[in-house]
Amino acid sequence: MAAEASSQTEADTGEGTEGSLMVGENREENTPSQESEENIMTQERMEQAIRKAEVYIKSLTVDSTVNLPGEIVADEKKYFSWDNEKRTPGDKPYLYDWSYYNGVVMEGLYDIYETDPEANSEYLEYVKEYLDAMIVSDEKGHKYLSPNLAGYVDCHGADCYKTAALLARVGISEQKEDYLQICADLYRDLTDTSYTNTTGHIVPVEYTEEGLGYNYWHGWAEDKAPKYKVWLDGIYMLQPFISRYAAETGDTEKLALVQKRLDWVRETMLAPDGMYWHAANSADDLCKYHWTRAMGWYGMAMVDVMEVMPEEYLEDRKEALKVFVDGVLKYQDESGLWANVADWEITDTNRLEVSGTSMMVYTILKGVRNGWLDESYKEAAVKAFVAMTELKLDEEGLHDIYFKATADNTDNYQDPEFYLTDEGKGSGPFIMAYSEMLKMD
């Protein structure tokens, strides 16, 4: 495929665009002055990329005059500008604000806050404004998510639990008891085999299976399993929250179960070319697309889980992470980006795509920062981040974020109308990638 071939050409020969950041660049023939000049150019481009990304992120969020969390959440007819889905779950005439695409934007902002809490306090306040607006209390003072804003949690599936990971992170760090109370409720929904939810179902009994490595169905709307029960997307939506809360409460049984779930994904969905299939019911029943964003969700899930997993599991997880990164790097385009479907030829309908590329940057840089990946992997991630700012980010916004691709083996991976600007599923991971750029040594 073209994407694979171009990446291999660059890695093997060191050829590419003049002045670009090169993966596997052959520096042996360079003189010391040439090498110094290249390093200066590389450093300048990195700094420019970071500055450009900062301006974009601030204009989208903390400096925005329209994306005001309190106002948007309070008004059932308003939504964030990055929220292009505008879905209306159930019979509601508006979009629920508790959603994974809002959650990943907010979690990216919290990542930035953590890089320098004193200098970046505005990001924390923005995130808390969003989370606080989602919470109501009953007559006894028990805090819970507003059913008018998050009413699809009990009936929809994996996607609606993603923002719980952010709630747990902020709750633990800031000692916010109301956040932790809601996390406890959401954790109970997902793990307590004796708890019946508001729709009359017991999630860990009805929507997980031993044959799926005890992974959850990706969706359980209308009590009907999707064509493929386990999606790479759903691993990210659920396992970082479950593992973080389990680690915080000392639930070693659930941490062992997270390890088992990730092992099943590796054993079942890893393809011979080193990349992962989008979804599966078994090793013989697969959705055979290497959709870059799906793989990106999974990569982010791995490194987020590894942050809190016991030491006894980390060697297995590090090995799996390396296999994953080695697999996707074979298909990195010479530009530094990845195509929407990683192993297909790059065309107007299979473009170099921002959401999946952002996720790869986040996964690789976080892996390097924590010592789970060798330092040599950093160059490919930095190249990708710089390329996104140079090729996909301008005064109109962040371009070529693919809207959605359903894991049902229909060919909905190359609809030109699905390439959007400032879509939350791309803007959020881009913000996360930016935060990792700030954390680099």
C-alpha positions in Angstrom: 0.0 0.0 0.0 1.1 3.6 -0.6 1.1 4.6 3.0 3.2 1.6 4.0 5.6 2.0 1.1 6.2 5.7 1.7 6.9 5.1 5.3 9.3 2.3 4.6 11.1 4.4 1.9 11.7 7.2 4.4 12.7 4.9 7.2 15.1 2.8 5.1 16.6 5.5 2.9 16.2 8.7 4.9 14.6 10.4 1.9 11.8 12.9 2.3 10.7 16.5 2.2 13.6 18.8 2.5 14.0 20.1 6.1 11.4 17.7 7.5 11.6 15.8 10.7 12.8 12.3 9.6 12.0 8.9 11.1 15.1 6.8 10.8 17.0 9.6 9.1 20.5 8.6 8.0 22.8 11.1 9.7 26.1 9.4 9.0 26.8 11.4 5.9 26.0 14.7 7.5 28.8 17.0 8.6 28.7 18.4 12.2 27.6 21.8 10.9 24.8 20.3 8.8 23.6 18.2 11.7 23.6 21.3 14.0 21.6 23.2 11.4 19.1 20.4 11.1 18.8 20.2 14.9 18.1 24.0 15.0 15.5 23.7 12.3 13.9 20.7 14.0 13.8 22.6 17.3 12.3 25.7 15.7 9.6 23.7 14.0 8.7 22.0 17.3 8.5 25.3 19.1 6.4 26.8 16.3 4.1 23.8 16.4 3.6 24.0 20.1 2.9 27.8 20.0 0.4 27.3 17.1 -1.3 24.5 18.9 -1.6 26.6 22.1 -3.3 29.4 20.3 -5.8 27.0 18.7 -6.6 25.2 21.9 -7.1 28.4 23.9 -9.3 29.9 21.2 -11.4 26.7 21.1 -11.8 26.5 24.9 -10.7 28.8 27.7 -10.6 31.9 25.5 -13.7 31.1 23.5 -16.8 33.4 23.7 -19.1 30.6 22.7 -17.8 27.4 24.3 -18.7 28.4 27.8 -19.3 25.2 29.8 -21.8 26.5 32.3 -24.0 28.2 29.7 -24.0 25.3 27.3 -24.8 22.7 29.9 -27.5 24.8 31.4 -29.3 25.3 28.0 -30.7 22.2 26.6 -30.6 23.6 23.1 -26.9 24.6 23.1 -23.9 22.5 22.4 -20.1 22.9 22.1 -18.8 23.9 18.7 -16.7 20.8 18.5 -19.8 18.6 19.0 -20.7 17.7 15.4 -22.8 14.6 16.4 -25.7 16.6 17.8 -27.4 13.2 18.7 -30.7 13.1 20.5 -30.7 9.8 22.5 -34.1 8.5 23.4 -36.9 11.0 22.9 -35.0 14.0 24.0 -35.0 16.9 21.5 -31.4 17.9 22.4 -28.0 16.4 22.8 -26.8 15.0 26.1 -23.8 17.0 27.3 -22.3 14.0 29.1 -20.6 12.4 26.1 -17.3 10.9 25.2 -16.5 13.6 22.6 -17.0 16.3 25.2 -15.1 14.2 27.7 -12.0 13.8 25.6 -11.8 17.5 25.0 -12.1 18.2 28.7 -9.6 15.4 29.6 -7.1 16.9 27.2 -7.5 20.3 29.0 -6.9 18.6 32.3 -3.8 17.0 30.9 -2.5 20.5 30.1 -3.4 21.7 33.6 -1.3 18.9 35.0 1.8 20.0 33.1 2.0 23.1 35.2 -0.9 23.5 37.7 0.0 27.0 38.8 0.4 28.4 35.3 -2.6 26.4 33.8 -5.2 26.8 36.5 -7.7 28.2 34.0 -7.9 24.8 32.3 -8.8 23.2 35.6 -11.5 25.8 36.3 -12.9 25.2 32.8 -13.1 21.4 33.3 -14.7 21.8 36.7 -17.2 24.2 35.3 -18.3 21.5 32.8 -18.3 18.7 35.4 -20.1 20.7 38.1 -22.8 21.7 35.6 -23.6 18.0 35.0 -24.2 17.2 38.7 -27.4 17.5 40.7 -28.4 16.2 44.2 -31.5 14.5 45.7 -33.3 15.5 48.9 -30.8 13.6 51.0 -27.8 15.3 49.4 -26.7 12.4 47.3 -24.9 13.6 44.2 -25.6 12.1 40.8 -25.5 12.9 37.1 -28.5 14.9 35.9 -30.7 12.5 34.0 -31.6 15.4 31.6 -27.9 15.6 30.7 -26.6 12.1 31.1 -29.8 10.1 30.9 -28.5 7.6 28.4 -25.8 6.1 30.7 -27.8 3.1 31.7 -29.1 2.3 28.3 -26.5 3.1 25.6 -23.2 1.3 26.1 -19.5 1.8 26.5 -19.3 5.3 25.0 -21.2 7.0 27.8 -18.7 5.9 30.5 -15.7 7.5 29.0 -16.0 10.9 30.9 -16.0 9.0 34.2 -12.3 8.6 33.8 -11.9 12.4 33.9 -14.3 12.6 36.9 -12.2 10.1 38.7 -8.9 11.9 37.9 -10.2 15.3 39.0 -12.0 13.8 42.0 -8.9 11.9 43.3 -6.5 14.8 42.7 -8.7 17.6 44.0 -10.4 15.5 46.7 -13.9 16.3 45.3 -16.2 14.0 47.2 -19.2 14.7 44.9 -17.1 13.5 41.9 -16.0 10.4 43.7 -19.5 9.6 44.9 -20.7 9.6 41.2 -17.6 7.5 40.2 -18.6 5.0 42.8 -22.1 4.8 41.4 -20.8 4.4 37.8 -18.3 1.8 38.9 -21.1 -0.1 40.7 -23.1 0.0 37.4 -20.3 -1.6 35.5 -19.0 -4.1 38.1 -21.6 -5.1 40.7 -23.2 -8.4 39.6 -26.1 -7.8 42.1 -27.0 -4.3 41.0 -30.0 -3.7 38.6 -29.8 -0.4 36.8 -32.7 2.0 36.0 -33.6 0.0 32.8 -33.8 -3.2 34.7 -30.5 -4.7 33.6 -27.4 -6.0 35.3 -24.6 -4.8 33.1 -21.7 -7.0 34.2 -23.9 -10.1 33.9 -25.8 -9.4 30.7 -23.3 -7.4 28.6 -20.0 -9.2 29.3 -19.0 -12.7 28.2 -16.3 -15.2 29.1 -15.8 -15.9 25.4 -15.0 -12.2 24.9 -12.4 -12.2 27.7 -15.1 -10.6 29.9 -15.0 -7.5 27.8 -18.3 -5.6 27.6 -20.4 -5.4 24.5 -19.6 -2.1 22.8 -23.3 -1.1 22.9 -26.4 -2.5 24.6 -29.1 -0.2 23.4 -32.4 -1.9 23.0 -30.9 -5.0 24.7 -29.4 -6.0 21.4 -25.8 -6.8 20.7 -24.1 -5.0 17.9 -22.9 -7.0 14.9 -19.4 -7.0 16.5 -19.6 -7.0 20.3 -16.1 -5.8 21.1 -14.7 -2.6 19.4 -11.3 -1.2 20.0 -13.1 2.1 20.7 -14.9 0.6 23.7 -11.7 -0.6 25.4 -10.8 3.1 25.8 -14.3 4.1 26.8 -14.3 1.7 29.8 -11.0 0.3 30.9 -9.1 3.5 31.9 -12.0 4.4 34.2 -12.4 0.9 35.7 -8.7 0.5 36.2 -8.2 3.9 37.8 -11.1 3.6 40.2 -10.1 0.0 41.0 -6.5 1.1 41.8 -7.8 4.0 44.0 -10.0 1.6 46.0 -7.7 -1.4 46.1 -9.9 -3.6 44.0 -7.2 -6.0 42.8 -9.8 -8.4 41.4 -11.0 -5.8 38.9 -7.4 -4.9 38.0 -6.8 -8.5 37.2 -9.9 -8.5 35.0 -8.7 -5.5 33.1 -5.4 -7.3 32.4 -7.4 -10.3 31.1 -9.6 -8.1 28.9 -6.6 -6.5 27.3 -4.9 -9.8 26.8 -8.0 -11.1 25.0 -7.9 -8.1 22.6 -4.3 -8.7 21.8 -4.8 -12.4 21.3 -8.0 -12.0 19.2 -7.7 -8.7 17.3 -4.0 -8.4 16.4 -3.5 -8.9 12.7 -0.5 -10.6 11.0 0.7 -7.2 9.8 1.1 -6.0 13.4 -2.0 -3.7 13.4 -5.4 -4.3 15.0 -8.8 -5.0 13.5 -11.5 -2.6 14.3 -13.9 -5.0 16.1 -14.5 -8.7 16.8 -16.6 -11.4 18.2 -13.8 -13.9 18.0 -10.6 -14.5 16.1 -12.7 -16.0 13.3 -15.3 -13.3 13.2 -13.6 -9.9 12.7 -14.3 -6.5 11.3 -11.3 -6.4 9.0 -10.4 -2.7 8.8 -7.3 -1.1 10.2 -9.2 2.1 11.0 -6.6 4.4 12.5 -8.8 6.1 15.0 -10.0 2.7 16.4 -6.4 1.7 16.8 -5.7 5.1 18.4 -8.4 4.6 21.0 -6.9 1.3 21.9 -3.3 2.7 22.1 -4.5 5.5 24.4 -6.4 2.9 26.5 -3.2 0.9 26.9 -1.0 3.7 28.2 -3.8 5.2 30.4 -4.4 1.8 32.0 -0.6 1.2 32.5 -0.4 4.3 34.7 -2.4 2.6 37.4 -1.7 -1.1 36.9 0.2 -3.2 39.4 3.8 -3.8 38.7 3.2 -7.5 38.2 1.2 -6.8 35.0 3.5 -4.2 33.5 6.0 -6.4 31.6 3.1 -7.9 29.6 1.6 -4.6 29.0 4.9 -3.0 27.8 5.5 -5.9 25.4 2.0 -5.4 24.0 2.5 -1.7 23.7 5.7 -2.1 21.8 4.1 -4.6 19.4 1.3 -2.1 18.8 3.5 0.9 18.1 5.9 -1.1 15.9 2.8 -2.2 13.9 1.3 1.2 13.3 4.7 2.9 12.6 5.1 0.7 9.5 2.2 2.6 8.0 3.1 6.1 9.0 3.1 8.3 5.9 6.3 10.1 5.0 4.5 13.3 5.9 4.3 12.1 9.5 0.6 11.5 9.5 -1.5 8.4 9.3 -4.3 7.8 6.7 -7.9 7.3 7.9 -7.6 3.6 7.1 -3.9 3.0 7.8 -3.1 0.5 5.1 -5.1 1.9 2.2 -3.8 4.2 -0.5 -4.1 7.8 0.4 -6.8 9.4 -1.7 -9.4 12.2 -1.4 -11.6 9.7 0.4 -8.9 8.1 2.5 -7.1 11.2 3.7 -4.3 11.8 6.1 -6.4 12.1 9.2 -6.0 14.1 12.4 -7.9 12.1 15.2 -6.0 8.9 14.7 -2.7 10.7 14.2 -3.2 12.6 17.4 -3.9 9.4 19.3 -0.7 7.9 18.0 1.3 10.9 19.2 -0.3 10.7 22.6 0.3 7.0 22.9 3.9 7.0 21.8 5.0 10.1 23.8 3.3 8.9 26.9 4.9 5.5 26.5 8.3 7.1 26.1 7.8 9.5 29.0 7.0 6.6 31.4 9.9 4.4 30.2 7.6 1.8 28.6 9.0 2.6 25.1 12.6 3.3 24.1 13.5 7.0 23.6 14.1 6.4 19.9 10.3 6.2 19.3 9.9 9.8 20.3 11.0 11.1 16.9 8.2 9.6 14.9 5.6 11.1 17.3 7.1 14.6 17.3 7.2 14.4 13.5 3.5 13.6 13.4 2.6 16.4 15.8 4.5 19.0 13.9 3.0 17.8 10.6 -0.5 18.2 12.0 0.1 21.8 12.9 1.8 22.5 9.6 -0.6 20.6 7.3 -4.0 20.4 9.0 -4.2 23.4 11.3 -4.9 27.0 10.1 -6.9 30.0 11.1 -10.1 28.2 10.2 -9.4 25.3 12.6 -8.2 21.7 12.8 -9.1 19.9 9.6 -9.6 16.4 8.3 -11.1 14.8 11.4 -13.2 11.8 10.3 -16.7 11.9 11.7 -17.5 8.2 12.3 -17.0 4.7 11.0 -19.3 1.9 12.1 -17.8 -1.5 12.8 -20.4 -3.5 10.8 -18.3 -4.2 7.7 -20.1 -1.6 5.6 -17.7 0.6 3.7 -18.3 3.8 5.6 -14.6 4.5 6.1 -14.2 6.8 3.1 -17.1 9.2 2.9 -15.6 12.6 1.9 -18.4 14.4 3.7 -17.2 12.9 7.0 -14.0 14.9 7.0 -14.8 17.7 9.4 -13.1 20.6 11.1 -12.8 21.0 14.9 -14.7 17.7 15.5 -14.3 16.8 19.2 -13.1 13.3 18.6 -10.1 14.8 16.9 -9.7 18.1 18.8 -9.7 16.3 22.1 -7.0 13.8 21.2 -5.0 16.7 19.6 -5.1 18.5 22.9 -3.9 15.4 24.6 -1.1 15.0 22.1 -0.2 18.7 22.8 0.0 18.0 26.5 2.5 15.2 25.9 4.6 17.5 23.8 4.7 19.9 26.8 5.8 17.0 29.1 8.7 16.0 26.9 12.2 16.2 28.4 
